[in-house]
Amino acid sequence: MPARDAHLRQAQANIDFAKRLLAGPPEPDRTTLQWVITVIFYAGLHCVEARFAPSIHFTSRHRRDDYMAAVYHPDEIASDLLGHDFTVLAKFGGL
């Protein structure tokens, strides 16, 4: 079961990779931008996983979705995640 720090390191690595893709050369094309979005999506998932690690480790997206739906109202999810010390989330604005 990955530790919180492992998830945050992977999220940061994904963000760094997305930045490299955007920096080019060449100028990012449509395909590159699609990969950037995919990489950032997975960085976000690592941040969600980090929020619950090490006590909970989701083995599928269905389990994660079910848990999130049972525990959180949709309006609370972002505020809960942002309320914790996930400085990596702030780096999304730097893309």
N, C-alpha and C positions, 0 to 999 in steps of 0.2 A: 504494500500500500504506500504510494508516494507521500512524502511529507509535504507540509505546507510550503516550505522553502523550495522544494523541488518543482512544485507547480509554478511558483512565482518566477523561478529561474527560467523555466521553459516559456512562460508568458513573455518574459523580457527578451529571450532569444528570438521568439517569433516576431516581436515588435522590431527588434534590430534588423531581422531579415527583411521585413516589410519596408523598412526605411532604405535598405540597400537596393531593393527592387525599384523603389520610387526614385532613387538618386540616379539610376542609369549608369553609364550610357547604355543604350540609346534612350531617348525620351520614352517614358512608359507608354505602351500602347494598350488597347482594350484588354488583351489577354493578360498582360502584366498587371493591370488594375484589378482584374478578376482574381488573380492569385493573391494580390495584396489584401483584398477583402476576405478571402478564404483564410489566410494566415492570421489576420486580426481576429476573425471569428474564433479560431482555435486559441488564440491568446486569451480571449475573453472566457472561454470555457475553462482554461487553466486557472483563471482568477476565481471562477465559481468553485471549482474543485478545491482550490486553496482555502476558500472560506470555510469549508467543512472538514478539511484534513486536520489531523489524522483520524478523527473519530468516525468519519463517514467517507467511504470511497465508493463512488457510483460505478457499477460494472456495465451500465448501458445508458443510453440517452433516455430511454423510457423510464428507468428507475429514477434518474435525476429529475426528469420532468414531473413524474408523479410525486416525488418528495417535495419539490418546489411548490407544486400546486396545493399540496396538503398543508404545508407549513406557512406559506406566504400568500398575502394578497398581492396581485400584480404590481400595485403601486408601491409596495414595501420592498420589493426585491432590490431595486437600484439603490435605494437609500440605505439598506442594510449592508450591501456590498461596499458602497462608498464610505459608509461609516466606520469601516475597519481600516487598519493601516495597510492598505494596498497601494503603495506609492506607484506601483507599475501601472495602475489604472490612469493615473494622471498623465502618463507618457503617451496615451492614445491621442491627446490633443496636439502632440508634437509631430504627428504624421503629416 
